[in-house]
Amino acid sequence: MSGITITRAQMDDLDVVEALLERAQLLPDGLRQHADHLFVARVGNRVVGCAGLEVYGDAALLRSVAVEAEHRSSGVGGALTRAALDEAARSGVAVLYLFTKTAERFFPRFGFDIVDRAGVPATVQSSVEFAHACCAGAVVMRKMIAAR
């Protein structure tokens, strides 16, 4: 991960992040409404990855974890996920959910387990991602966050 920094996204990063999500076949909808909990990985000034949270009280949705193809398997996705997990803990989140069609093997190393979507709280079910048709067949995962 040499030369890569993880920072909070700036407003002028959002177009680049949305394009990255589209290349990764992830949903950009709702991203701007939750930009205050969005992180980016940079090489110099270039955004090469992202991860964000949608916080709904003491529950949250981990979303938009994506890394440019040439930087995958280099630790960038893990660093972004850890930044989002730290943000969740700082924000008072007790339980974190995510939806994935391709990364159900990646997230268990961070303490996520597969759960039934019926158990997702109504606040998280109100998210754009939960309601979007592309997530209907996705695996739902959950991580309990230790209180600080």
BELFEN-V855811 format. One record per residue. N is the residue number from 1. OMEGA is omega in radians with two decimals (* if undefined). BURIAL is + if it has 24 or more other ideal C-beta (glycine too) atoms within 12 Angstrom, else -. Layout:
BEGIN
<<N:OMEGA:BURIAL> <N:OMEGA:BURIAL>>
END
This chain:
BEGIN
<<1:-3.12:-> <2:3.09:-> <3:-3.13:-> <4:3.09:+> <5:3.09:-> <6:-3.14:+> <7:2.98:-> <8:3.11:+> <9:3.03:+> <10:-3.12:-> <11:-3.13:-> <12:3.03:-> <13:-2.93:+> <14:3.11:+> <15:3.13:-> <16:3.13:+> <17:3.12:+> <18:3.10:+> <19:3.09:-> <20:3.13:+> <21:3.12:+> <22:3.08:-> <23:-3.14:-> <24:-3.12:+> <25:3.05:-> <26:-3.06:+> <27:3.08:+> <28:-3.09:+> <29:3.10:-> <30:-3.10:+> <31:-3.08:+> <32:3.12:-> <33:-3.10:-> <34:-3.06:+> <35:3.13:+> <36:3.09:-> <37:-3.11:+> <38:3.12:+> <39:3.08:+> <40:2.99:+> <41:-3.12:+> <42:2.88:+> <43:-2.98:-> <44:3.11:-> <45:-3.05:-> <46:3.07:-> <47:-3.13:+> <48:3.12:+> <49:-3.13:+> <50:3.01:+> <51:-3.11:+> <52:3.09:+> <53:2.86:+> <54:-3.07:+> <55:3.12:+> <56:-3.10:+> <57:-3.12:-> <58:3.05:-> <59:3.14:+> <60:3.08:+> <61:3.00:+> <62:-3.06:+> <63:2.96:+> <64:3.04:+> <65:-3.08:+> <66:3.13:+> <67:3.08:+> <68:-3.03:+> <69:-3.07:-> <70:-3.14:-> <71:3.10:+> <72:-3.13:-> <73:3.12:-> <74:-3.12:-> <75:-3.11:-> <76:3.13:+> <77:3.10:+> <78:3.13:+> <79:3.10:+> <80:3.12:+> <81:3.11:+> <82:3.09:+> <83:3.12:+> <84:3.10:+> <85:3.09:+> <86:3.10:+> <87:3.12:+> <88:3.14:+> <89:3.12:+> <90:-3.08:-> <91:3.10:+> <92:3.13:-> <93:3.12:+> <94:-3.10:+> <95:-3.06:+> <96:3.13:+> <97:2.99:+> <98:3.04:+> <99:3.09:+> <100:3.00:+> <101:-3.01:-> <102:-2.97:-> <103:-3.13:+> <104:3.05:-> <105:-3.11:-> <106:-2.95:+> <107:3.10:+> <108:3.13:-> <109:3.10:-> <110:3.09:+> <111:3.11:-> <112:3.06:+> <113:3.08:-> <114:3.12:-> <115:3.08:-> <116:-3.09:-> <117:3.13:-> <118:-3.14:-> <119:3.13:-> <120:-3.11:+> <121:-3.12:+> <122:-3.14:-> <123:3.12:-> <124:3.10:+> <125:3.13:-> <126:-3.12:-> <127:3.10:+> <128:-3.11:+> <129:-3.10:+> <130:-3.09:+> <131:-3.04:-> <132:-3.08:-> <133:-3.09:-> <134:-3.11:-> <135:-3.09:+> <136:-3.13:-> <137:-3.08:-> <138:3.01:+> <139:3.08:+> <140:-3.14:+> <141:-3.10:+> <142:3.03:+> <143:3.03:+> <144:-3.12:-> <145:3.10:+> <146:3.10:-> <147:3.13:-> <148:*:->>
END
